[in-house]
Amino acid sequence: MSKLSRRSALVLPGAAAFAAPVKRNIIREDDPANLKIGHIMNWNATDDFLLFCKQIGLKWARLMYHEEPELDRLRGIQKRFENYGVRFYSGCHYSYRSLDVQLGRPGRDEQIEKFRKFVRIMGQLGIPAVNYDFHPANTYTTSVVEHRGYKTRQFSEKDFREKIEKQAFEREYSAEDIWANYTYFMKAVLPVAEEANVKMALHPDDPPLAKMNGVAKLFVHYDGYKRAEKIAGASKHWGLRLCVGTWMEGGDRMGKDTIGMIQDFGGRGKLFDIDFRNVSSPLPVFHETFPDEGYTDMYQVMKALRQVKYSDGIVPDHIPPLASDSAERRAGLAYCIAYFRALLRRANEEVG
């Protein structure tokens, strides 16, 4: 055998094997069964920002709309976003945040009807979910701190109790007071959501303290969500907007960790939206971080979502501003979306 043929016998098979990597059946990003990476976007986002979103490959958004709900106007907004390749997977209208609604005051029926109208329009536009929360009298932040060179929200339970907390309203509101108001709201809205085929995604209380400023909070523990689920009954249109950052803020006091919440509610088809952020530590003190740091391995969260076949949206939340960033925090948004996409691809490779 010649030197050339001997060398070929030794080298070429290995080279051929190296040139033919094993093919994996990776789910496409636009497959309806895949998780939807999105962003929280105001209805009046500029064309320039929508072009930026298109350039970074962003295809999904949670619509924030706080004007009077009107079908034709919202249809026009939907079309303008879709012209840039961005589709709405959920919507939010702050009429539900009216203190008349959440504190059970006169005038709540008018605000509830406005929210019901918004839900109906979401159904007419084929937008499958709406978001809401139920925590009047919240204090979200006690200070802003610098971390890794950027400014970010911090919350200290001690500073809140000693320096900030005060009774927010004319009287205190017990948990049963707020449960009665929440139940009234749900009994009025959930049947409309079912008729419109729109899912209602409930956000936990951030930060997860049982009472703030004289008002009890309901969704600071697994038990609160279980009680809300009983109020909703067998409805397939009630579920969670799981803010994993908020859940991490509570740590061991939440009754079930983030992965456990995903396995429980996600395993039963009750996860409708995800805020995907990280924090430095659990209470009593935490500050927010980008998702690639903080005390939780966000890959494990992403993998858990795919293990329960979660296929709705995730968004970056409370994006810290980076140096020379725009008002829309474009640099931070691109950073988060690229990181999410890498986590999602790896999770889909592993989960299959």
C-alpha beads as a LAMMPS data file, in Angstrom:
LAMMPS data file: protein, C-alpha beads

352 atoms
351 bonds

1 atom types
1 bond types

-500.0 500.0 xlo xhi
-500.0 500.0 ylo yhi
-500.0 500.0 zlo zhi

Masses

1 110.0

Atoms # bond

1 1 1 0.000 0.000 0.000
2 1 1 1.412 3.440 -0.891
3 1 1 2.079 6.116 1.699
4 1 1 -0.803 8.125 0.272
5 1 1 -3.248 5.242 0.467
6 1 1 -2.152 4.372 4.020
7 1 1 -2.610 8.005 5.082
8 1 1 -6.034 8.084 3.400
9 1 1 -7.065 4.937 5.229
10 1 1 -6.124 6.518 8.532
11 1 1 -7.326 10.090 8.013
12 1 1 -10.310 10.112 5.694
13 1 1 -12.758 8.042 7.764
14 1 1 -12.198 10.278 10.778
15 1 1 -12.567 13.400 8.682
16 1 1 -15.793 12.112 7.204
17 1 1 -17.192 11.371 10.657
18 1 1 -16.244 14.849 11.847
19 1 1 -17.964 16.435 8.845
20 1 1 -21.243 14.646 9.489
21 1 1 -22.541 15.663 12.945
22 1 1 -25.478 13.840 14.434
23 1 1 -28.730 15.475 13.389
24 1 1 -31.119 16.381 16.196
25 1 1 -34.826 16.938 15.730
26 1 1 -34.976 20.480 17.139
27 1 1 -38.374 22.144 17.271
28 1 1 -38.551 25.291 15.148
29 1 1 -38.865 28.605 16.976
30 1 1 -42.069 29.421 15.075
31 1 1 -43.650 26.030 15.744
32 1 1 -46.963 26.552 17.634
33 1 1 -45.858 23.865 20.099
34 1 1 -42.746 25.849 21.036
35 1 1 -42.471 28.413 23.785
36 1 1 -42.968 32.009 22.583
37 1 1 -40.178 34.461 23.427
38 1 1 -41.717 37.924 23.610
39 1 1 -41.590 41.382 25.156
40 1 1 -43.973 43.661 27.076
41 1 1 -44.832 46.419 24.574
42 1 1 -46.970 49.539 24.743
43 1 1 -49.638 49.926 22.077
44 1 1 -47.995 53.132 20.783
45 1 1 -44.502 51.703 20.246
46 1 1 -42.705 53.612 17.502
47 1 1 -42.052 52.198 14.060
48 1 1 -38.338 52.526 14.763
49 1 1 -38.630 50.349 17.874
50 1 1 -40.752 47.797 16.017
51 1 1 -38.067 47.672 13.330
52 1 1 -35.470 47.071 16.043
53 1 1 -37.582 44.212 17.399
54 1 1 -37.773 42.719 13.927
55 1 1 -34.002 42.999 13.564
56 1 1 -33.351 40.993 16.747
57 1 1 -35.865 38.351 15.697
58 1 1 -38.577 39.197 18.234
59 1 1 -41.877 37.693 17.058
60 1 1 -44.194 37.964 20.078
61 1 1 -45.455 40.670 22.433
62 1 1 -47.709 41.219 25.413
63 1 1 -49.829 44.233 24.516
64 1 1 -50.118 47.000 27.123
65 1 1 -53.184 49.107 26.287
66 1 1 -54.773 51.573 28.702
67 1 1 -57.014 53.659 26.451
68 1 1 -60.750 53.110 26.023
69 1 1 -61.100 49.626 24.465
70 1 1 -62.284 49.943 20.852
71 1 1 -62.241 47.050 18.396
72 1 1 -61.264 48.968 15.256
73 1 1 -58.469 50.847 16.980
74 1 1 -57.022 47.696 18.526
75 1 1 -57.318 45.864 15.211
76 1 1 -55.281 48.656 13.608
77 1 1 -52.625 48.397 16.318
78 1 1 -52.469 44.637 15.851
79 1 1 -52.012 45.035 12.091
80 1 1 -49.243 47.636 12.516
81 1 1 -47.276 45.313 14.818
82 1 1 -47.807 42.368 12.482
83 1 1 -46.353 44.423 9.633
84 1 1 -43.062 44.099 11.541
85 1 1 -43.546 40.401 12.233
86 1 1 -44.658 40.892 15.859
87 1 1 -47.832 39.142 17.040
88 1 1 -49.694 39.568 20.327
89 1 1 -49.995 36.478 22.489
90 1 1 -51.660 38.319 25.398
91 1 1 -53.008 41.720 26.399
92 1 1 -53.272 43.868 29.512
93 1 1 -55.685 46.701 30.374
94 1 1 -55.328 48.379 33.771
95 1 1 -59.045 48.923 34.383
96 1 1 -58.814 45.912 36.704
97 1 1 -56.333 47.881 38.837
98 1 1 -58.947 50.472 39.763
99 1 1 -59.118 50.838 43.538
100 1 1 -62.881 50.743 43.153
101 1 1 -62.476 47.184 41.845
102 1 1 -59.799 45.941 44.193
103 1 1 -61.150 47.586 47.348
104 1 1 -64.824 46.921 46.564
105 1 1 -65.886 50.567 46.304
106 1 1 -68.864 52.104 44.494
107 1 1 -68.047 52.496 40.819
108 1 1 -66.345 49.142 40.444
109 1 1 -68.967 47.806 38.037
110 1 1 -68.087 50.498 35.488
111 1 1 -64.395 49.550 35.585
112 1 1 -65.168 45.840 35.483
113 1 1 -67.330 46.377 32.420
114 1 1 -64.447 48.185 30.722
115 1 1 -62.216 45.182 31.417
116 1 1 -64.920 42.793 30.164
117 1 1 -65.075 44.812 26.948
118 1 1 -61.303 44.510 26.562
119 1 1 -61.515 40.739 27.076
120 1 1 -64.195 40.436 24.386
121 1 1 -62.075 42.428 21.934
122 1 1 -59.040 40.227 22.638
123 1 1 -61.188 37.249 21.696
124 1 1 -62.387 38.927 18.504
125 1 1 -58.783 39.631 17.507
126 1 1 -57.647 36.072 18.242
127 1 1 -55.380 37.153 21.111
128 1 1 -55.572 34.184 23.478
129 1 1 -54.896 35.648 26.948
130 1 1 -55.235 38.670 29.234
131 1 1 -53.112 39.498 32.272
132 1 1 -54.167 40.862 35.645
133 1 1 -53.048 41.142 39.267
134 1 1 -54.786 41.985 42.539
135 1 1 -52.518 43.829 44.968
136 1 1 -53.623 47.349 45.926
137 1 1 -51.329 49.329 48.241
138 1 1 -48.120 47.689 47.038
139 1 1 -44.678 49.164 47.581
140 1 1 -42.382 47.577 45.000
141 1 1 -39.041 49.197 45.770
142 1 1 -37.235 50.511 48.837
143 1 1 -34.073 51.694 47.048
144 1 1 -32.160 51.601 43.791
145 1 1 -28.709 50.034 43.996
146 1 1 -25.785 49.607 41.632
147 1 1 -24.926 46.061 40.650
148 1 1 -22.351 45.070 38.030
149 1 1 -22.317 48.704 36.980
150 1 1 -26.052 49.072 36.284
151 1 1 -28.837 50.485 38.482
152 1 1 -31.500 48.066 39.648
153 1 1 -34.474 47.770 41.994
154 1 1 -33.861 46.608 45.559
155 1 1 -36.382 45.693 48.235
156 1 1 -35.558 45.414 51.937
157 1 1 -38.299 44.174 54.230
158 1 1 -36.684 45.920 57.212
159 1 1 -36.419 49.271 55.402
160 1 1 -40.019 48.967 54.221
161 1 1 -41.409 48.258 57.675
162 1 1 -39.292 50.871 59.475
163 1 1 -39.030 53.730 56.966
164 1 1 -41.742 53.497 54.309
165 1 1 -44.847 51.611 55.390
166 1 1 -47.959 53.587 56.264
167 1 1 -51.691 52.945 56.197
168 1 1 -52.631 53.671 52.612
169 1 1 -56.404 54.049 52.937
170 1 1 -59.100 55.132 55.353
171 1 1 -59.078 51.712 57.036
172 1 1 -57.237 48.416 56.955
173 1 1 -58.376 45.650 54.619
174 1 1 -58.227 42.053 55.789
175 1 1 -57.532 39.040 53.598
176 1 1 -61.226 38.183 53.630
177 1 1 -62.062 41.716 52.448
178 1 1 -59.749 41.334 49.457
179 1 1 -60.913 37.768 48.764
180 1 1 -64.495 39.038 48.584
181 1 1 -63.476 41.718 46.066
182 1 1 -61.425 39.264 44.016
183 1 1 -64.310 36.790 43.939
184 1 1 -66.734 39.516 42.817
185 1 1 -64.355 40.479 40.000
186 1 1 -63.842 36.892 38.857
187 1 1 -67.543 36.035 38.895
188 1 1 -68.126 39.022 36.614
189 1 1 -65.205 38.508 34.220
190 1 1 -64.462 34.786 33.956
191 1 1 -67.752 33.892 32.163
192 1 1 -66.966 36.588 29.579
193 1 1 -63.447 35.185 29.137
194 1 1 -64.865 31.706 28.615
195 1 1 -67.331 32.961 26.021
196 1 1 -64.585 34.918 24.226
197 1 1 -62.153 31.954 24.516
198 1 1 -59.587 34.132 26.288
199 1 1 -57.419 32.850 29.152
200 1 1 -57.012 34.912 32.342
201 1 1 -53.430 34.914 33.670
202 1 1 -53.052 35.927 37.338
203 1 1 -49.782 37.512 38.519
204 1 1 -48.460 36.878 42.076
205 1 1 -47.967 39.706 44.579
206 1 1 -44.600 41.429 44.257
207 1 1 -42.963 41.449 46.756
208 1 1 -44.637 38.438 48.392
209 1 1 -45.505 39.880 51.805
210 1 1 -48.818 38.961 53.424
211 1 1 -49.738 42.570 54.234
212 1 1 -48.457 45.944 53.045
213 1 1 -49.594 49.445 53.958
214 1 1 -52.634 48.144 55.813
215 1 1 -53.934 45.918 52.995
216 1 1 -53.726 42.129 52.950
217 1 1 -52.343 40.389 49.867
218 1 1 -53.577 37.075 48.541
219 1 1 -51.048 35.650 46.101
220 1 1 -47.943 35.399 48.237
221 1 1 -48.093 31.632 48.712
222 1 1 -49.087 28.471 46.888
223 1 1 -52.238 28.256 49.035
224 1 1 -53.492 31.576 47.641
225 1 1 -53.363 30.277 44.092
226 1 1 -55.108 27.065 45.134
227 1 1 -57.949 29.062 46.695
228 1 1 -58.247 31.198 43.561
229 1 1 -58.386 28.029 41.479
230 1 1 -61.310 26.792 43.578
231 1 1 -63.139 30.069 42.956
232 1 1 -62.617 29.554 39.204
233 1 1 -63.949 26.013 39.441
234 1 1 -63.341 23.743 36.475
235 1 1 -62.722 26.629 34.074
236 1 1 -59.950 26.044 31.535
237 1 1 -59.668 29.816 31.139
238 1 1 -58.253 30.556 34.612
239 1 1 -54.535 30.162 35.243
240 1 1 -51.232 31.782 36.165
241 1 1 -49.003 34.478 34.879
242 1 1 -46.086 33.092 36.843
243 1 1 -43.544 35.811 37.525
244 1 1 -40.635 33.567 38.397
245 1 1 -38.703 36.531 39.810
246 1 1 -41.482 37.288 42.288
247 1 1 -41.680 33.626 43.242
248 1 1 -37.911 33.549 43.817
249 1 1 -38.200 36.646 46.020
250 1 1 -40.239 34.589 48.488
251 1 1 -37.879 31.625 48.614
252 1 1 -38.853 28.963 51.159
253 1 1 -41.855 30.965 52.392
254 1 1 -43.851 30.372 49.163
255 1 1 -45.014 26.819 49.940
256 1 1 -43.693 25.490 46.624
257 1 1 -40.605 26.494 44.647
258 1 1 -40.577 27.790 41.077
259 1 1 -39.971 24.380 39.504
260 1 1 -42.729 22.919 41.660
261 1 1 -45.162 25.615 40.515
262 1 1 -44.318 24.879 36.879
263 1 1 -44.757 21.146 37.384
264 1 1 -48.058 21.581 39.232
265 1 1 -49.871 24.272 37.261
266 1 1 -47.994 23.769 33.988
267 1 1 -48.559 20.040 34.157
268 1 1 -52.309 20.717 34.295
269 1 1 -52.352 23.326 31.520
270 1 1 -52.781 26.232 33.959
271 1 1 -49.721 28.312 32.994
272 1 1 -50.634 31.064 30.517
273 1 1 -47.760 33.583 30.729
274 1 1 -44.274 33.837 32.268
275 1 1 -42.222 36.814 33.478
276 1 1 -38.678 35.480 33.198
277 1 1 -36.282 37.342 35.510
278 1 1 -33.814 36.575 38.281
279 1 1 -33.039 38.056 41.707
280 1 1 -29.984 38.101 43.940
281 1 1 -31.510 36.257 46.907
282 1 1 -34.800 35.595 48.666
283 1 1 -36.346 38.017 51.156
284 1 1 -35.710 39.738 53.519
285 1 1 -33.492 41.627 51.028
286 1 1 -33.142 41.171 47.273
287 1 1 -32.224 43.119 44.188
288 1 1 -33.109 42.308 40.599
289 1 1 -30.526 41.014 38.150
290 1 1 -30.235 40.046 34.527
291 1 1 -31.306 36.434 33.989
292 1 1 -27.764 35.112 33.551
293 1 1 -26.959 35.881 37.207
294 1 1 -28.918 35.830 40.457
295 1 1 -29.411 32.838 42.738
296 1 1 -31.539 30.698 40.395
297 1 1 -30.280 28.644 37.449
298 1 1 -32.647 29.941 34.772
299 1 1 -31.813 27.063 32.458
300 1 1 -33.509 24.709 34.906
301 1 1 -36.599 26.947 34.810
302 1 1 -36.613 26.957 31.004
303 1 1 -36.175 23.188 30.911
304 1 1 -39.034 22.685 33.370
305 1 1 -41.303 24.784 31.134
306 1 1 -40.514 22.607 28.136
307 1 1 -40.919 19.423 30.158
308 1 1 -44.565 20.348 30.804
309 1 1 -44.907 21.333 27.120
310 1 1 -45.507 24.991 27.952
311 1 1 -46.098 26.798 24.642
312 1 1 -47.285 30.279 25.626
313 1 1 -45.175 33.395 26.157
314 1 1 -42.209 34.416 28.259
315 1 1 -40.960 37.999 28.524
316 1 1 -38.022 39.753 30.170
317 1 1 -39.240 41.777 33.138
318 1 1 -37.941 44.985 34.759
319 1 1 -34.953 45.164 32.403
320 1 1 -32.154 47.214 34.036
321 1 1 -30.810 50.115 31.935
322 1 1 -27.347 49.645 30.446
323 1 1 -24.813 52.349 29.595
324 1 1 -26.008 54.713 26.840
325 1 1 -29.200 52.676 26.493
326 1 1 -32.363 54.010 24.882
327 1 1 -35.600 54.797 26.712
328 1 1 -36.898 51.403 25.520
329 1 1 -33.795 49.723 27.033
330 1 1 -32.935 48.195 23.686
331 1 1 -29.495 46.937 24.692
332 1 1 -30.874 45.159 27.745
333 1 1 -33.779 43.766 25.724
334 1 1 -31.471 42.340 23.056
335 1 1 -29.252 40.870 25.790
336 1 1 -32.247 39.118 27.389
337 1 1 -33.806 37.868 24.152
338 1 1 -30.525 36.368 22.939
339 1 1 -30.027 34.646 26.296
340 1 1 -33.608 33.331 26.319
341 1 1 -33.195 31.966 22.802
342 1 1 -30.021 30.101 23.752
343 1 1 -31.673 28.609 26.848
344 1 1 -34.723 27.587 24.858
345 1 1 -32.738 25.880 22.112
346 1 1 -30.709 23.933 24.659
347 1 1 -33.838 22.944 26.601
348 1 1 -35.543 21.745 23.435
349 1 1 -32.443 19.680 22.561
350 1 1 -32.429 18.063 25.977
351 1 1 -36.170 17.576 26.466
352 1 1 -36.858 16.552 22.866

Bonds

1 1 1 2
2 1 2 3
3 1 3 4
4 1 4 5
5 1 5 6
6 1 6 7
7 1 7 8
8 1 8 9
9 1 9 10
10 1 10 11
11 1 11 12
12 1 12 13
13 1 13 14
14 1 14 15
15 1 15 16
16 1 16 17
17 1 17 18
18 1 18 19
19 1 19 20
20 1 20 21
21 1 21 22
22 1 22 23
23 1 23 24
24 1 24 25
25 1 25 26
26 1 26 27
27 1 27 28
28 1 28 29
29 1 29 30
30 1 30 31
31 1 31 32
32 1 32 33
33 1 33 34
34 1 34 35
35 1 35 36
36 1 36 37
37 1 37 38
38 1 38 39
39 1 39 40
40 1 40 41
41 1 41 42
42 1 42 43
43 1 43 44
44 1 44 45
45 1 45 46
46 1 46 47
47 1 47 48
48 1 48 49
49 1 49 50
50 1 50 51
51 1 51 52
52 1 52 53
53 1 53 54
54 1 54 55
55 1 55 56
56 1 56 57
57 1 57 58
58 1 58 59
59 1 59 60
60 1 60 61
61 1 61 62
62 1 62 63
63 1 63 64
64 1 64 65
65 1 65 66
66 1 66 67
67 1 67 68
68 1 68 69
69 1 69 70
70 1 70 71
71 1 71 72
72 1 72 73
73 1 73 74
74 1 74 75
75 1 75 76
76 1 76 77
77 1 77 78
78 1 78 79
79 1 79 80
80 1 80 81
81 1 81 82
82 1 82 83
83 1 83 84
84 1 84 85
85 1 85 86
86 1 86 87
87 1 87 88
88 1 88 89
89 1 89 90
90 1 90 91
91 1 91 92
92 1 92 93
93 1 93 94
94 1 94 95
95 1 95 96
96 1 96 97
97 1 97 98
98 1 98 99
99 1 99 100
100 1 100 101
101 1 101 102
102 1 102 103
103 1 103 104
104 1 104 105
105 1 105 106
106 1 106 107
107 1 107 108
108 1 108 109
109 1 109 110
110 1 110 111
111 1 111 112
112 1 112 113
113 1 113 114
114 1 114 115
115 1 115 116
116 1 116 117
117 1 117 118
118 1 118 119
119 1 119 120
120 1 120 121
121 1 121 122
122 1 122 123
123 1 123 124
124 1 124 125
125 1 125 126
126 1 126 127
127 1 127 128
128 1 128 129
129 1 129 130
130 1 130 131
131 1 131 132
132 1 132 133
133 1 133 134
134 1 134 135
135 1 135 136
136 1 136 137
137 1 137 138
138 1 138 139
139 1 139 140
140 1 140 141
141 1 141 142
142 1 142 143
143 1 143 144
144 1 144 145
145 1 145 146
146 1 146 147
147 1 147 148
148 1 148 149
149 1 149 150
150 1 150 151
151 1 151 152
152 1 152 153
153 1 153 154
154 1 154 155
155 1 155 156
156 1 156 157
157 1 157 158
158 1 158 159
159 1 159 160
160 1 160 161
161 1 161 162
162 1 162 163
163 1 163 164
164 1 164 165
165 1 165 166
166 1 166 167
167 1 167 168
168 1 168 169
169 1 169 170
170 1 170 171
171 1 171 172
172 1 172 173
173 1 173 174
174 1 174 175
175 1 175 176
176 1 176 177
177 1 177 178
178 1 178 179
179 1 179 180
180 1 180 181
181 1 181 182
182 1 182 183
183 1 183 184
184 1 184 185
185 1 185 186
186 1 186 187
187 1 187 188
188 1 188 189
189 1 189 190
190 1 190 191
191 1 191 192
192 1 192 193
193 1 193 194
194 1 194 195
195 1 195 196
196 1 196 197
197 1 197 198
198 1 198 199
199 1 199 200
200 1 200 201
201 1 201 202
202 1 202 203
203 1 203 204
204 1 204 205
205 1 205 206
206 1 206 207
207 1 207 208
208 1 208 209
209 1 209 210
210 1 210 211
211 1 211 212
212 1 212 213
213 1 213 214
214 1 214 215
215 1 215 216
216 1 216 217
217 1 217 218
218 1 218 219
219 1 219 220
220 1 220 221
221 1 221 222
222 1 222 223
223 1 223 224
224 1 224 225
225 1 225 226
226 1 226 227
227 1 227 228
228 1 228 229
229 1 229 230
230 1 230 231
231 1 231 232
232 1 232 233
233 1 233 234
234 1 234 235
235 1 235 236
236 1 236 237
237 1 237 238
238 1 238 239
239 1 239 240
240 1 240 241
241 1 241 242
242 1 242 243
243 1 243 244
244 1 244 245
245 1 245 246
246 1 246 247
247 1 247 248
248 1 248 249
249 1 249 250
250 1 250 251
251 1 251 252
252 1 252 253
253 1 253 254
254 1 254 255
255 1 255 256
256 1 256 257
257 1 257 258
258 1 258 259
259 1 259 260
260 1 260 261
261 1 261 262
262 1 262 263
263 1 263 264
264 1 264 265
265 1 265 266
266 1 266 267
267 1 267 268
268 1 268 269
269 1 269 270
270 1 270 271
271 1 271 272
272 1 272 273
273 1 273 274
274 1 274 275
275 1 275 276
276 1 276 277
277 1 277 278
278 1 278 279
279 1 279 280
280 1 280 281
281 1 281 282
282 1 282 283
283 1 283 284
284 1 284 285
285 1 285 286
286 1 286 287
287 1 287 288
288 1 288 289
289 1 289 290
290 1 290 291
291 1 291 292
292 1 292 293
293 1 293 294
294 1 294 295
295 1 295 296
296 1 296 297
297 1 297 298
298 1 298 299
299 1 299 300
300 1 300 301
301 1 301 302
302 1 302 303
303 1 303 304
304 1 304 305
305 1 305 306
306 1 306 307
307 1 307 308
308 1 308 309
309 1 309 310
310 1 310 311
311 1 311 312
312 1 312 313
313 1 313 314
314 1 314 315
315 1 315 316
316 1 316 317
317 1 317 318
318 1 318 319
319 1 319 320
320 1 320 321
321 1 321 322
322 1 322 323
323 1 323 324
324 1 324 325
325 1 325 326
326 1 326 327
327 1 327 328
328 1 328 329
329 1 329 330
330 1 330 331
331 1 331 332
332 1 332 333
333 1 333 334
334 1 334 335
335 1 335 336
336 1 336 337
337 1 337 338
338 1 338 339
339 1 339 340
340 1 340 341
341 1 341 342
342 1 342 343
343 1 343 344
344 1 344 345
345 1 345 346
346 1 346 347
347 1 347 348
348 1 348 349
349 1 349 350
350 1 350 351
351 1 351 352
